[in-house]
């Protein structure tokens, strides 16, 4: 069967959002930083639960590279690193609140 020569037009905005926030744990990471005041690596790992250290590190680095969070290393022993939302990350909070409200109203949990 031949592929159609007509390309489906994708929404670039939604596609970009999917790329940025599509990681398995990114939404939860943002949730804990924004709404639970959890900013340290170990705290994030304990709250998320099933995430491996390497996965959490990867997701945090990607969120930092995409401008959603900042990483502050206090250069202490033992290591003390905190993550905070950037202005871009904070601008996502109203969207997150709507998503949570929709979930609370429509998902039977």
DSSP file (Angstrom, degrees, kcal/mol; ACC not computed):
  #  RESIDUE AA STRUCTURE BP1 BP2  ACC     N-H-->O    O-->H-N    N-H-->O    O-->H-N    TCO  KAPPA ALPHA  PHI   PSI    X-CA   Y-CA   Z-CA
    1    1 A X              0   0    0      0, 0.0     2,-0.2     0, 0.0     0, 0.0   0.000 360.0 360.0 360.0 134.3    0.0    0.0    0.0
    2    2 A X        -     0   0    0      1,-0.1     2,-0.2     0, 0.0     3,-0.0  -0.500 360.0-114.7 -80.1 146.2    1.3    3.4   -0.9
    3    3 A X        -     0   0    0     -2,-0.2     2,-0.1     1,-0.1    -1,-0.1  -0.572  38.0-105.4 -74.8 144.2    1.7    6.2    1.6
    4    4 A X        -     0   0    0     -2,-0.2    -1,-0.1     1,-0.1     0, 0.0  -0.436  16.3-140.5 -67.9 142.6   -0.5    9.1    0.9
    5    5 A X  S    S+     0   0    0     -2,-0.1     2,-0.6     2,-0.1    -1,-0.1   0.587  80.0  93.9 -80.6  -9.2    1.2   12.2   -0.5
    6    6 A X  S    S-     0   0    0      1,-0.0     2,-0.3     0, 0.0    -2,-0.1  -0.754  71.2-146.0 -86.0 120.1   -0.9   14.4    1.7
    7    7 A X        -     0   0    0     -2,-0.6     2,-0.4     1,-0.0    -2,-0.1  -0.646  15.7-120.1 -85.3 140.7    0.8   15.2    5.0
    8    8 A X        -     0   0    0     -2,-0.3     2,-0.6     1,-0.1    -1,-0.0  -0.672  27.5-126.5 -78.7 129.0   -1.3   15.5    8.1
    9    9 A X        -     0   0    0     -2,-0.4     2,-0.3     1,-0.0    -1,-0.1  -0.674  26.7-156.0 -81.2 119.9   -0.8   19.0    9.5
   10   10 A X        -     0   0    0     -2,-0.6     2,-0.8     1,-0.0     3,-0.1  -0.650  23.5-110.1 -94.2 151.7    0.2   18.7   13.2
   11   11 A X     >  -     0   0    0     -2,-0.3     4,-2.3     1,-0.2     5,-0.2  -0.731  27.2-159.2 -79.1 111.9   -0.3   21.4   15.8
   12   12 A X  H  > S+     0   0    0     -2,-0.8     4,-2.3     1,-0.2     5,-0.2   0.848  87.4  54.5 -64.6 -35.2    3.3   22.5   16.4
   13   13 A X  H  > S+     0   0    0      2,-0.2     4,-2.4     1,-0.2    -1,-0.2   0.957 111.7  42.6 -64.2 -50.3    2.4   24.0   19.8
   14   14 A X  H  > S+     0   0    0      1,-0.2     4,-2.5     2,-0.2    -2,-0.2   0.893 113.6  53.4 -64.1 -39.1    0.9   20.8   21.1
   15   15 A X  H  X S+     0   0    0     -4,-2.3     4,-1.9     2,-0.2    -1,-0.2   0.898 110.0  47.4 -62.1 -41.3    3.7   18.8   19.7
   16   16 A X  H  X S+     0   0    0     -4,-2.3     4,-2.3     2,-0.2    -2,-0.2   0.911 111.1  50.5 -67.7 -42.6    6.3   21.0   21.4
   17   17 A X  H  X S+     0   0    0     -4,-2.4     4,-3.0     1,-0.2     5,-0.2   0.919 109.3  52.6 -59.5 -43.6    4.4   20.7   24.7
   18   18 A X  H  X S+     0   0    0     -4,-2.5     4,-1.2     1,-0.2    -1,-0.2   0.902 109.7  48.6 -58.8 -42.7    4.3   17.0   24.3
   19   19 A X  H  < S+     0   0    0     -4,-1.9    -1,-0.2     2,-0.2    -2,-0.2   0.905 116.3  42.5 -65.0 -41.7    8.1   16.9   23.8
   20   20 A X  H  < S+     0   0    0     -4,-2.3     3,-0.3     1,-0.2    -2,-0.2   0.931 129.3  24.7 -72.7 -46.3    8.8   19.0   26.8
   21   21 A X  H  < S+     0   0    0     -4,-3.0     6,-0.3    -5,-0.2    -1,-0.2   0.320  94.1  98.5-104.1   7.5    6.4   17.5   29.3
   22   22 A X     <  +     0   0    0     -4,-1.2    -1,-0.2    -5,-0.2    -3,-0.1   0.514  50.8 115.2 -78.7  -4.1    6.1   14.0   27.8
   23   23 A X  S >> S-     0   0    0     -3,-0.3     4,-0.5    -4,-0.2     3,-0.5  -0.328  79.0-113.5 -64.2 150.3    8.6   12.4   30.1
   24   24 A X  T 34 S+     0   0    0      1,-0.2     4,-0.2     2,-0.1    -1,-0.1   0.809 110.5  24.6 -55.3 -35.0    7.1    9.7   32.4
   25   25 A X  T 3> S+     0   0    0     30,-0.1     4,-2.5     1,-0.1    -1,-0.2   0.473  91.6  98.3-112.7  -4.0    7.8   11.7   35.6
   26   26 A X  H <> S+     0   0    0     -3,-0.5     4,-2.5     1,-0.2     5,-0.2   0.874  83.8  50.2 -60.9 -42.1    7.9   15.4   34.5
   27   27 A X  H  X S+     0   0    0     -4,-0.5     4,-2.4    -6,-0.3    -1,-0.2   0.920 113.3  47.1 -62.5 -43.1    4.4   16.3   35.4
   28   28 A X  H  > S+     0   0    0      2,-0.2     4,-2.7     1,-0.2     5,-0.2   0.905 110.2  52.7 -65.3 -40.7    4.8   14.8   38.9
   29   29 A X  H  X S+     0   0    0     -4,-2.5     4,-2.1     1,-0.2     5,-0.2   0.945 111.7  45.5 -59.7 -48.4    8.1   16.5   39.4
   30   30 A X  H  X S+     0   0    0     -4,-2.5     4,-2.9     1,-0.2     5,-0.3   0.905 111.2  54.7 -61.6 -41.3    6.6   19.9   38.5
   31   31 A X  H  X>S+     0   0    0     -4,-2.4     4,-3.2    -5,-0.2     5,-0.7   0.947 109.6  45.3 -57.6 -50.8    3.6   19.1   40.8
   32   32 A X  H  X5S+     0   0    0     -4,-2.7     6,-2.0     1,-0.2     4,-0.9   0.877 116.2  45.7 -65.6 -37.1    5.8   18.4   43.8
   33   33 A X  H  <5S+     0   0    0     -4,-2.1     4,-0.4    -5,-0.2    -1,-0.2   0.925 121.8  37.2 -69.3 -43.3    8.0   21.5   43.3
   34   34 A X  H  <5S+     0   0    0     -4,-2.9    -2,-0.2    -5,-0.2    -3,-0.2   0.901 131.9  19.9 -77.6 -42.6    5.0   23.8   42.7
   35   35 A X  H  <5S+     0   0    0     -4,-3.2    -3,-0.2    -5,-0.3    -2,-0.1   0.650 126.7  41.7-109.6 -17.7    2.3   22.6   45.1
   36   36 A X  S  <<S-     0   0    0     -4,-0.9    -3,-0.2    -5,-0.7    -4,-0.1   0.362  95.8-124.7-113.6   3.9    4.1   20.6   47.8
   37   37 A X        +     0   0    0     -4,-0.4     2,-0.6     1,-0.2    -4,-0.2   0.861  57.4 150.1  56.6  39.3    7.1   22.8   48.3
   38   38 A X        +     0   0    0     -6,-2.0    -1,-0.2     1,-0.1    -2,-0.1  -0.920   7.7 155.1-106.2 121.3    9.5   19.9   47.7
   39   39 A X        +     0   0    0     -2,-0.6    44,-2.6    -3,-0.1     2,-0.3   0.501  39.8  88.5-126.6  -9.4   12.8   21.1   46.2
   40   40 A X  B  > S-A   82   0A   0     42,-0.2     4,-2.5     1,-0.1     5,-0.2  -0.720  73.7-124.2-103.1 149.4   15.5   18.6   47.0
   41   41 A X  H  > S+     0   0    0     40,-0.6     4,-2.6    -2,-0.3     5,-0.2   0.909 109.7  47.6 -53.6 -52.0   16.5   15.5   45.0
   42   42 A X  H  > S+     0   0    0      1,-0.2     4,-2.4     2,-0.2    -1,-0.2   0.884 111.9  50.2 -61.3 -40.3   16.0   13.0   47.8
   43   43 A X  H  > S+     0   0    0      2,-0.2     4,-2.3     1,-0.2    -1,-0.2   0.919 110.7  49.6 -64.2 -43.6   12.6   14.4   48.8
   44   44 A X  H  X S+     0   0    0     -4,-2.5     4,-2.5     1,-0.2     5,-0.3   0.935 111.2  49.5 -59.9 -46.2   11.4   14.3   45.2
   45   45 A X  H  X S+     0   0    0     -4,-2.6     4,-2.2     1,-0.2     6,-0.3   0.907 111.2  48.8 -61.9 -42.8   12.6   10.7   44.9
   46   46 A X  H  < S+     0   0    0     -4,-2.4    -1,-0.2     1,-0.2    -2,-0.2   0.900 114.1  45.7 -64.0 -41.1   10.8    9.7   48.1
   47   47 A X  H  < S+     0   0    0     -4,-2.3    -2,-0.2     1,-0.2    -1,-0.2   0.874 114.1  46.7 -72.7 -37.1    7.5   11.3   47.1
   48   48 A X  H  < S-     0   0    0     -4,-2.5     2,-1.2    -5,-0.2    -2,-0.2   0.887  89.2-171.7 -74.0 -37.7    7.5   10.0   43.6
   49   49 A X     <  +     0   0    0     -4,-2.2    -1,-0.2    -5,-0.3    -2,-0.1  -0.663  63.3  48.3  93.7 -90.5    8.3    6.5   44.7
   50   50 A X  S    S+     0   0    0     -2,-1.2     2,-0.2     2,-0.0    -1,-0.2   0.426  82.4 113.3 -76.1   1.3    9.1    4.1   41.9
   51   51 A X        -     0   0    0     -6,-0.3     2,-0.1     1,-0.1    -2,-0.1  -0.509  62.7-131.1 -77.7 139.3   11.5    6.4   40.0
   52   52 A X     >  -     0   0    0     -2,-0.2     4,-2.5     1,-0.1     5,-0.2  -0.472  22.0-113.5 -82.4 161.3   15.1    5.4   39.8
   53   53 A X  H  > S+     0   0    0      1,-0.2     4,-2.4     2,-0.2     5,-0.2   0.905 118.1  49.5 -60.4 -42.3   17.9    7.9   40.7
   54   54 A X  H  > S+     0   0    0      2,-0.2     4,-2.3     1,-0.2    -1,-0.2   0.877 110.7  49.8 -67.9 -36.9   19.1    8.0   37.1
   55   55 A X  H  > S+     0   0    0      2,-0.2     4,-2.7     1,-0.2     5,-0.2   0.920 111.5  48.2 -66.5 -43.1   15.5    8.6   35.7
   56   56 A X  H  X S+     0   0    0     -4,-2.5     4,-2.6     2,-0.2     5,-0.2   0.923 112.0  49.9 -63.3 -43.6   14.9   11.4   38.2
   57   57 A X  H  X S+     0   0    0     -4,-2.4     4,-2.4    -5,-0.2    -2,-0.2   0.929 112.4  47.5 -59.0 -46.1   18.3   13.0   37.3
   58   58 A X  H  X S+     0   0    0     -4,-2.3     4,-2.2     2,-0.2    -2,-0.2   0.921 113.2  47.1 -62.5 -46.1   17.5   12.7   33.5
   59   59 A X  H  X S+     0   0    0     -4,-2.7     4,-2.4     1,-0.2    -1,-0.2   0.898 112.7  49.6 -65.6 -40.8   14.0   14.2   33.9
   60   60 A X  H  X S+     0   0    0     -4,-2.6     4,-2.2    -5,-0.2    -1,-0.2   0.910 110.8  49.9 -63.7 -42.3   15.3   17.1   36.1
   61   61 A X  H  X S+     0   0    0     -4,-2.4     4,-2.7    -5,-0.2    -2,-0.2   0.901 111.4  48.9 -63.1 -40.5   18.1   17.9   33.6
   62   62 A X  H  X S+     0   0    0     -4,-2.2     4,-2.1     2,-0.2    -2,-0.2   0.914 111.0  49.2 -66.4 -42.6   15.6   17.9   30.7
   63   63 A X  H  <>S+     0   0    0     -4,-2.4     5,-2.5     2,-0.2     6,-1.0   0.880 113.0  48.5 -63.5 -36.6   13.2   20.2   32.6
   64   64 A X  H ><5S+     0   0    0     -4,-2.2     3,-1.3     4,-0.2    -2,-0.2   0.927 111.0  49.5 -67.5 -44.7   16.2   22.5   33.4
   65   65 A X  H 3<5S+     0   0    0     -4,-2.7    -2,-0.2     1,-0.3    -1,-0.2   0.832 110.1  52.0 -63.2 -32.5   17.3   22.5   29.8
   66   66 A X  T 3<5S-     0   0    0     -4,-2.1    -1,-0.3    -5,-0.2    -2,-0.2   0.455 118.3-112.9 -85.4  -0.9   13.7   23.3   28.6
   67   67 A X  T < 5S+     0   0    0     -3,-1.3    22,-0.5    -4,-0.3    21,-0.4   0.630  85.5 114.1  85.5  13.9   13.6   26.3   31.1
   68   68 A X  S   <S+     0   0    0     -5,-2.5    18,-2.0    -6,-0.2     2,-0.3   0.794  79.5  20.5 -87.2 -29.9   10.9   24.9   33.5
   69   69 A X  E     -B   85   0A   0     -6,-1.0     2,-0.3    16,-0.3    16,-0.2  -0.916  64.9-140.7-135.0 161.2   13.2   24.6   36.5
   70   70 A X  E     -B   84   0A   0     14,-2.8    14,-1.7    -2,-0.3     2,-0.5  -0.891  13.5-142.9-116.7 154.6   16.5   25.9   37.9
   71   71 A X  E     -B   83   0A   0     -2,-0.3     2,-0.6    12,-0.2    12,-0.2  -0.975  11.8-167.7-119.2 125.3   19.1   24.0   39.8
   72   72 A X  E     -B   82   0A   0     10,-3.0    10,-2.3    -2,-0.5     2,-0.6  -0.952   3.6-162.6-117.7 116.5   21.0   25.6   42.6
   73   73 A X  E     -B   81   0A   0     -2,-0.6     8,-0.2     8,-0.2    -2,-0.0  -0.865   6.3-162.5 -97.6 118.9   24.0   23.7   44.0
   74   74 A X        -     0   0    0      6,-3.0     7,-0.1    -2,-0.6    -1,-0.1   0.469  32.3-129.4 -81.0  -1.2   25.0   25.0   47.4
   75   75 A X        +     0   0    0      5,-0.3     2,-0.3     1,-0.2     4,-0.1   0.909  59.4 140.0  54.4  48.2   28.5   23.4   47.0
   76   76 A X        -     0   0    0      4,-0.2     2,-0.5     2,-0.1     4,-0.3  -0.767  54.8 -97.5-116.2 162.6   28.3   21.7   50.4
   77   77 A X  S    S+     0   0    0     -2,-0.3     2,-0.2     2,-0.1     3,-0.0  -0.996 115.7  37.6-120.6 123.6   29.2   18.3   51.8
   78   78 A X  S    S-     0   0    0     -2,-0.5    -2,-0.1     0, 0.0    -1,-0.0   0.614 122.5 -98.1 -65.2 160.9   27.0   16.4   51.9
   79   79 A X        -     0   0    0     -2,-0.2     2,-0.5    -4,-0.1    -2,-0.1  -0.179  38.1-167.1 -55.6 138.1   25.6   17.7   48.6
   80   80 A X        +     0   0    0     -4,-0.3    -6,-3.0     2,-0.0     2,-0.4  -0.935  17.0 162.6-130.0 106.1   22.8   20.2   48.9
   81   81 A X  E     - B   0  73A   0     -2,-0.5   -40,-0.6    -8,-0.2     2,-0.4  -0.982  14.7-167.2-126.7 135.8   21.0   20.9   45.6
   82   82 A X  E     -AB  40  72A   0    -10,-2.3   -10,-3.0    -2,-0.4     2,-0.4  -0.946   8.0-151.0-125.2 148.1   17.5   22.5   45.2
   83   83 A X  E     + B   0  71A   0    -44,-2.6     2,-0.3    -2,-0.4   -12,-0.2  -0.945  18.1 175.8-116.6 136.6   15.2   22.8   42.3
   84   84 A X  E     - B   0  70A   0    -14,-1.7   -14,-2.8    -2,-0.4     2,-0.2  -0.952  34.2 -99.7-136.7 156.1   12.8   25.7   41.8
   85   85 A X  E     - B   0  69A   0     -2,-0.3   -16,-0.3   -16,-0.2   -17,-0.1  -0.525  32.8-140.2 -73.8 141.5   10.4   26.7   39.1
   86   86 A X     >  -     0   0    0    -18,-2.0     4,-2.8    -2,-0.2     5,-0.2  -0.277  38.8 -90.6 -82.3-180.0   11.4   29.4   36.7
   87   87 A X  H  > S+     0   0    0      2,-0.2     4,-1.9     1,-0.2     5,-0.1   0.892 132.7  52.4 -60.9 -37.8    9.0   32.1   35.5
   88   88 A X  H  > S+     0   0    0    -21,-0.4     4,-0.6     2,-0.2    -1,-0.2   0.934 110.4  47.2 -62.7 -45.2    8.2   29.7   32.6
   89   89 A X  H >4 S+     0   0    0    -22,-0.5     3,-1.1     1,-0.2     4,-0.4   0.902 111.1  51.1 -61.7 -42.0    7.5   26.9   35.0
   90   90 A X  H >< S+     0   0    0     -4,-2.8     3,-1.3     1,-0.3     4,-0.4   0.835 101.8  61.5 -64.9 -32.0    5.4   29.2   37.2
   91   91 A X  H 3< S+     0   0    0     -4,-1.9     4,-0.4     1,-0.3    -1,-0.3   0.696  98.1  59.5 -68.5 -16.2    3.4   30.2   34.2
   92   92 A X  T <X S+     0   0    0     -3,-1.1     4,-2.4    -4,-0.6     3,-0.3   0.626  81.2  87.3 -83.4 -14.9    2.3   26.5   33.8
   93   93 A X  H <> S+     0   0    0     -3,-1.3     4,-2.7    -4,-0.4     5,-0.2   0.892  85.5  50.9 -56.8 -45.8    0.7   26.4   37.3
   94   94 A X  H  > S+     0   0    0     -4,-0.4     4,-1.9    -3,-0.3    -1,-0.2   0.893 111.4  49.3 -60.8 -36.6   -2.7   27.7   36.1
   95   95 A X  H  > S+     0   0    0     -4,-0.4     4,-2.3    -3,-0.3    -1,-0.2   0.927 111.3  49.8 -63.6 -44.1   -2.7   25.0   33.4
   96   96 A X  H  X S+     0   0    0     -4,-2.4     4,-2.7     1,-0.2    -2,-0.2   0.899 107.7  53.4 -61.2 -43.0   -1.8   22.4   36.0
   97   97 A X  H  X S+     0   0    0     -4,-2.7     4,-2.4     1,-0.2    -1,-0.2   0.894 109.8  48.1 -61.6 -40.0   -4.6   23.6   38.3
   98   98 A X  H  X S+     0   0    0     -4,-1.9     4,-2.6     2,-0.2    -1,-0.2   0.900 111.1  50.7 -66.6 -40.5   -7.1   23.1   35.5
   99   99 A X  H  X S+     0   0    0     -4,-2.3     4,-2.5     2,-0.2    -2,-0.2   0.921 112.2  47.0 -62.2 -43.8   -5.8   19.7   34.6
  100  100 A X  H  X S+     0   0    0     -4,-2.7     4,-2.9     2,-0.2    -2,-0.2   0.916 112.1  49.8 -65.1 -43.4   -6.0   18.6   38.3
  101  101 A X  H  X S+     0   0    0     -4,-2.4     4,-2.1     2,-0.2    -2,-0.2   0.929 111.4  48.8 -60.8 -45.4   -9.6   20.0   38.6
  102  102 A X  H  X S+     0   0    0     -4,-2.6     4,-2.2     1,-0.2     5,-0.3   0.923 112.7  49.0 -59.8 -44.3  -10.6   18.2   35.5
  103  103 A X  H  X S+     0   0    0     -4,-2.5     4,-2.5     1,-0.2    -2,-0.2   0.917 109.9  50.5 -61.9 -44.5   -9.0   15.0   36.8
  104  104 A X  H  < S+     0   0    0     -4,-2.9    -1,-0.2     1,-0.2    -2,-0.2   0.863 117.3  41.1 -61.6 -35.5  -10.8   15.4   40.2
  105  105 A X  H  < S+     0   0    0     -4,-2.1    -2,-0.2    -5,-0.2    -1,-0.2   0.779 127.9  26.7 -83.0 -27.9  -14.1   15.8   38.5
  106  106 A X  H  < S+     0   0    0     -4,-2.2     2,-0.6    -5,-0.2    -3,-0.2   0.605 102.1  75.8-117.9 -14.7  -13.8   13.2   35.7
  107  107 A X  S  < S-     0   0    0     -4,-2.5     2,-1.2    -5,-0.3    -1,-0.1  -0.891  72.0-136.6-105.6 124.0  -11.5   10.5   36.8
  108  108 A X              0   0    0     -2,-0.6    -4,-0.1     1,-0.2    -3,-0.1  -0.644 360.0 360.0 -79.9 100.8  -12.9    8.0   39.3
  109  109 A X              0   0    0     -2,-1.2    -1,-0.2    -5,-0.2    -5,-0.0   0.374 360.0 360.0-121.1 360.0  -10.0    7.5   41.8
